[in-house]
Amino acid sequence: MYRIEIDRSLCSGFGSCRELAPTSVRLGPDGLAEPIDAETDDADVLEAAASCPMGAMVVLDANGAQVA
Protein backbone atom coordinates (compact mmCIF):
# COMPACT_ATOMS: atom_id res chain seq x y z
CA MET A 1 0.00 0.00 0.00
CA TYR A 2 1.27 3.45 -0.90
CA ARG A 3 0.18 6.87 0.31
CA ILE A 4 0.34 9.69 -2.23
CA GLU A 5 1.07 13.26 -1.23
CA ILE A 6 1.13 16.10 -3.75
CA ASP A 7 2.30 19.58 -2.83
CA ARG A 8 0.00 21.60 -5.04
CA SER A 9 2.04 24.75 -4.40
CA LEU A 10 4.90 23.06 -6.31
CA CYS A 11 2.77 21.42 -9.01
CA SER A 12 2.84 23.09 -12.44
CA GLY A 13 0.33 20.73 -14.09
CA PHE A 14 2.71 19.05 -16.55
CA GLY A 15 0.58 15.90 -16.23
CA SER A 16 3.31 13.27 -16.48
CA CYS A 17 2.10 11.79 -13.19
CA ARG A 18 -1.41 11.39 -14.59
CA GLU A 19 -0.09 9.78 -17.76
CA LEU A 20 2.00 7.26 -15.81
CA ALA A 21 -0.54 6.49 -13.05
CA PRO A 22 -3.98 7.35 -14.47
CA THR A 23 -5.84 5.21 -11.93
CA SER A 24 -4.19 7.03 -9.02
CA VAL A 25 -3.61 10.64 -10.10
CA ARG A 26 -5.80 13.13 -11.93
CA LEU A 27 -5.57 16.77 -12.86
CA GLY A 28 -8.11 18.84 -10.99
CA PRO A 29 -10.26 21.64 -12.42
CA ASP A 30 -7.37 24.05 -11.80
CA GLY A 31 -5.04 21.86 -13.89
CA LEU A 32 -2.97 20.74 -10.92
CA ALA A 33 -2.35 17.14 -9.90
CA GLU A 34 -4.30 15.53 -7.10
CA PRO A 35 -4.54 11.94 -5.88
CA ILE A 36 -7.72 10.08 -6.80
CA ASP A 37 -7.44 8.24 -3.48
CA ALA A 38 -4.90 9.01 -0.75
CA GLU A 39 -3.86 5.34 -0.64
CA THR A 40 -3.31 2.89 -3.48
CA ASP A 41 -1.71 -0.43 -4.39
CA ASP A 42 -0.76 0.99 -7.80
CA ALA A 43 3.04 0.63 -8.14
CA ASP A 44 2.90 3.03 -11.12
CA VAL A 45 2.81 5.88 -8.61
CA LEU A 46 6.51 5.29 -7.95
CA GLU A 47 7.46 6.11 -11.53
CA ALA A 48 4.91 8.92 -11.60
CA ALA A 49 6.51 10.59 -8.58
CA ALA A 50 9.99 10.15 -10.04
CA SER A 51 8.86 11.79 -13.29
CA CYS A 52 7.54 14.96 -11.65
CA PRO A 53 9.80 17.77 -12.85
CA MET A 54 8.80 19.95 -9.91
CA GLY A 55 9.20 17.27 -7.21
CA ALA A 56 5.63 17.91 -6.11
CA MET A 57 4.62 14.26 -5.68
CA VAL A 58 5.84 12.06 -2.83
CA VAL A 59 4.97 8.40 -2.28
CA LEU A 60 5.14 6.88 1.20
CA ASP A 61 4.99 3.23 2.22
CA ALA A 62 2.67 1.80 4.88
CA ASN A 63 5.15 2.83 7.61
CA GLY A 64 5.29 6.42 6.41
CA ALA A 65 8.77 6.13 4.87
CA GLN A 66 9.29 7.94 1.60
CA VAL A 67 9.79 5.48 -1.29
CA ALA A 68 9.54 7.92 -4.20
N, CA and C atoms as an extended XYZ file, in Angstrom:
204
Properties=species:S:1:pos:R:3:atomname:S:1:resname:S:1:resid:I:1 pbc="F F F"
N         0.855       -1.180        0.000 N   MET     1
C         0.000        0.000        0.000 CA  MET     1
C         0.893        1.233        0.000 C   MET     1
N         0.539        2.193       -0.805 N   TYR     2
C         1.270        3.452       -0.904 CA  TYR     2
C         0.353        4.615       -0.557 C   TYR     2
N         0.918        5.642        0.051 N   ARG     3
C         0.177        6.871        0.309 CA  ARG     3
C         0.776        7.958       -0.588 C   ARG     3
N        -0.074        8.659       -1.297 N   ILE     4
C         0.345        9.692       -2.231 CA  ILE     4
C         0.146       11.060       -1.590 C   ILE     4
N         1.185       11.882       -1.674 N   GLU     5
C         1.075       13.264       -1.235 CA  GLU     5
C         1.538       14.157       -2.380 C   GLU     5
N         0.770       15.170       -2.683 N   ILE     6
C         1.127       16.102       -3.747 CA  ILE     6
C         1.084       17.513       -3.171 C   ILE     6
N         2.215       18.189       -3.268 N   ASP     7
C         2.299       19.576       -2.826 CA  ASP     7
C         1.839       20.443       -3.993 C   ASP     7
N         0.591       20.864       -3.930 N   ARG     8
C        -0.004       21.602       -5.039 CA  ARG     8
C         0.641       22.972       -5.230 C   ARG     8
N         1.339       23.475       -4.223 N   SER     9
C         2.037       24.750       -4.400 CA  SER     9
C         3.279       24.587       -5.287 C   SER     9
N         3.761       23.350       -5.427 N   LEU    10
C         4.898       23.061       -6.306 CA  LEU    10
C         4.461       22.576       -7.684 C   LEU    10
N         3.256       22.018       -7.771 N   CYS    11
C         2.772       21.423       -9.015 CA  CYS    11
C         2.568       22.489      -10.090 C   CYS    11
N         3.033       22.185      -11.300 N   SER    12
C         2.837       23.086      -12.440 CA  SER    12
C         1.889       22.505      -13.475 C   SER    12
N         1.323       21.319      -13.195 N   GLY    13
C         0.330       20.731      -14.086 CA  GLY    13
C         0.889       20.129      -15.362 C   GLY    13
N         2.143       19.681      -15.355 N   PHE    14
C         2.712       19.048      -16.551 CA  PHE    14
C         1.920       17.803      -16.945 C   PHE    14
N         1.428       17.045      -15.956 N   GLY    15
C         0.576       15.896      -16.226 CA  GLY    15
C         1.290       14.585      -16.435 C   GLY    15
N         2.612       14.548      -16.299 N   SER    16
C         3.311       13.269      -16.481 CA  SER    16
C         2.873       12.252      -15.430 C   SER    16
N         2.559       12.699      -14.237 N   CYS    17
C         2.099       11.785      -13.188 CA  CYS    17
C         0.775       11.133      -13.582 C   CYS    17
N        -0.115       11.926      -14.157 N   ARG    18
C        -1.414       11.390      -14.593 CA  ARG    18
C        -1.240       10.396      -15.730 C   ARG    18
N        -0.336       10.692      -16.642 N   GLU    19
C        -0.095        9.781      -17.763 CA  GLU    19
C         0.478        8.447      -17.297 C   GLU    19
N         1.346        8.479      -16.282 N   LEU    20
C         2.000        7.263      -15.806 CA  LEU    20
C         1.164        6.482      -14.796 C   LEU    20
N         0.298        7.153      -14.066 N   ALA    21
C        -0.538        6.490      -13.049 CA  ALA    21
C        -1.969        7.016      -13.135 C   ALA    21
N        -2.645        6.768      -14.266 N   PRO    22
C        -3.980        7.353      -14.469 CA  PRO    22
C        -5.058        6.842      -13.521 C   PRO    22
N        -4.841        5.702      -12.877 N   THR    23
C        -5.844        5.212      -11.932 CA  THR    23
C        -5.628        5.774      -10.532 C   THR    23
N        -4.523        6.511      -10.340 N   SER    24
C        -4.194        7.034       -9.015 CA  SER    24
C        -4.093        8.542       -8.942 C   SER    24
N        -3.811        9.193      -10.086 N   VAL    25
C        -3.611       10.642      -10.102 CA  VAL    25
C        -4.456       11.254      -11.210 C   VAL    25
N        -5.033       12.396      -10.913 N   ARG    26
C        -5.796       13.134      -11.930 CA  ARG    26
C        -5.376       14.597      -11.863 C   ARG    26
N        -5.743       15.327      -12.892 N   LEU    27
C        -5.566       16.772      -12.857 CA  LEU    27
C        -6.904       17.377      -12.467 C   LEU    27
N        -6.892       18.218      -11.469 N   GLY    28
C        -8.115       18.845      -10.987 CA  GLY    28
C        -8.587       19.940      -11.915 C   GLY    28
N        -9.701       20.576      -11.598 N   PRO    29
C       -10.259       21.644      -12.423 CA  PRO    29
C        -9.281       22.803      -12.630 C   PRO    29
N        -8.356       22.985      -11.694 N   ASP    30
C        -7.365       24.052      -11.801 CA  ASP    30
C        -6.136       23.622      -12.600 C   ASP    30
N        -6.147       22.360      -13.097 N   GLY    31
C        -5.039       21.857      -13.895 CA  GLY    31
C        -3.885       21.302      -13.093 C   GLY    31
N        -4.023       21.253      -11.777 N   LEU    32
C        -2.968       20.738      -10.918 CA  LEU    32
C        -3.272       19.302      -10.497 C   LEU    32
N        -2.202       18.547      -10.258 N   ALA    33
C        -2.346       17.137       -9.898 CA  ALA    33
C        -2.954       16.972       -8.518 C   ALA    33
N        -3.738       15.908       -8.391 N   GLU    34
C        -4.301       15.526       -7.102 CA  GLU    34
C        -4.498       14.018       -7.102 C   GLU    34
N        -4.323       13.385       -5.942 N   PRO    35
C        -4.543       11.939       -5.883 CA  PRO    35
C        -6.024       11.622       -6.028 C   PRO    35
N        -6.331       10.537       -6.710 N   ILE    36
C        -7.719       10.083       -6.805 CA  ILE    36
C        -8.137        9.532       -5.449 C   ILE    36
N        -7.278        8.728       -4.844 N   ASP    37
C        -7.436        8.237       -3.479 CA  ASP    37
C        -6.113        8.477       -2.769 C   ASP    37
N        -6.135        8.741       -1.491 N   ALA    38
C        -4.903        9.009       -0.753 CA  ALA    38
C        -4.012        7.768       -0.674 C   ALA    38
N        -4.629        6.574       -0.715 N   GLU    39
C        -3.862        5.336       -0.639 CA  GLU    39
C        -4.180        4.455       -1.837 C   GLU    39
N        -3.150        3.740       -2.300 N   THR    40
C        -3.308        2.890       -3.476 CA  THR    40
C        -2.314        1.739       -3.446 C   THR    40
N        -2.632        0.682       -4.174 N   ASP    41
C        -1.708       -0.431       -4.390 CA  ASP    41
C        -0.994       -0.291       -5.729 C   ASP    41
N        -1.281        0.765       -6.458 N   ASP    42
C        -0.764        0.987       -7.805 CA  ASP    42
C         0.726        1.340       -7.766 C   ASP    42
N         1.592        0.400       -8.148 N   ALA    43
C         3.037        0.634       -8.144 CA  ALA    43
C         3.456        1.677       -9.181 C   ALA    43
N         2.583        1.997      -10.127 N   ASP    44
C         2.899        3.026      -11.125 CA  ASP    44
C         3.114        4.397      -10.489 C   ASP    44
N         2.624        4.592       -9.263 N   VAL    45
C         2.812        5.884       -8.607 CA  VAL    45
C         4.284        6.157       -8.309 C   VAL    45
N         5.079        5.103       -8.205 N   LEU    46
C         6.509        5.287       -7.947 CA  LEU    46
C         7.180        5.979       -9.128 C   LEU    46
N         6.908        5.497      -10.326 N   GLU    47
C         7.464        6.114      -11.532 CA  GLU    47
C         6.855        7.502      -11.749 C   GLU    47
N         5.574        7.633      -11.440 N   ALA    48
C         4.911        8.921      -11.605 CA  ALA    48
C         5.567        9.983      -10.726 C   ALA    48
N         5.855        9.642       -9.483 N   ALA    49
C         6.509       10.589       -8.581 CA  ALA    49
C         7.912       10.931       -9.073 C   ALA    49
N         8.631        9.927       -9.541 N   ALA    50
C         9.988       10.147      -10.036 CA  ALA    50
C         9.999       11.034      -11.277 C   ALA    50
N         8.918       11.014      -12.044 N   SER    51
C         8.860       11.787      -13.286 CA  SER    51
C         8.465       13.244      -13.074 C   SER    51
N         8.014       13.603      -11.891 N   CYS    52
C         7.539       14.964      -11.647 CA  CYS    52
C         8.708       15.945      -11.724 C   CYS    52
N         8.690       16.845      -12.704 N   PRO    53
C         9.804       17.773      -12.851 CA  PRO    53
C         9.898       18.798      -11.715 C   PRO    53
N         8.818       18.972      -10.994 N   MET    54
C         8.802       19.948       -9.908 CA  MET    54
C         9.019       19.305       -8.534 C   MET    54
N         9.041       17.965       -8.483 N   GLY    55
C         9.205       17.271       -7.207 CA  GLY    55
C         8.012       17.451       -6.291 C   GLY    55
N         6.833       17.633       -6.893 N   ALA    56
C         5.631       17.911       -6.106 CA  ALA    56
C         4.982       16.662       -5.523 C   ALA    56
N         5.291       15.497       -6.093 N   MET    57
C         4.622       14.261       -5.676 CA  MET    57
C         5.568       13.396       -4.862 C   MET    57
N         5.078       12.933       -3.715 N   VAL    58
C         5.835       12.056       -2.833 CA  VAL    58
C         4.991       10.814       -2.584 C   VAL    58
N         5.654        9.659       -2.564 N   VAL    59
C         4.971        8.395       -2.282 CA  VAL    59
C         5.584        7.814       -1.015 C   VAL    59
N         4.717        7.454       -0.080 N   LEU    60
C         5.139        6.880        1.198 CA  LEU    60
C         4.662        5.447        1.296 C   LEU    60
N         5.430        4.601        2.009 N   ASP    61
C         4.993        3.227        2.220 CA  ASP    61
C         4.064        3.172        3.426 C   ASP    61
N         3.639        1.979        3.796 N   ALA    62
C         2.671        1.802        4.884 CA  ALA    62
C         3.209        2.294        6.227 C   ALA    62
N         4.535        2.353        6.361 N   ASN    63
C         5.148        2.826        7.611 CA  ASN    63
C         5.422        4.322        7.602 C   ASN    63
N         5.078        4.988        6.508 N   GLY    64
C         5.295        6.425        6.410 CA  GLY    64
C         6.655        6.816        5.882 C   GLY    64
N         7.446        5.835        5.438 N   ALA    65
C         8.768        6.131        4.875 CA  ALA    65
C         8.630        6.497        3.411 C   ALA    65
N         9.349        7.511        2.981 N   GLN    66
C         9.295        7.943        1.596 CA  GLN    66
C         9.973        6.902        0.709 C   GLN    66
N         9.248        6.461       -0.336 N   VAL    67
C         9.792        5.480       -1.290 CA  VAL    67
C         9.942        6.076       -2.668 C   VAL    67
N         9.376        7.219       -2.909 N   ALA    68
C         9.541        7.920       -4.198 CA  ALA    68
C         9.211        9.377       -4.006 C   ALA    68
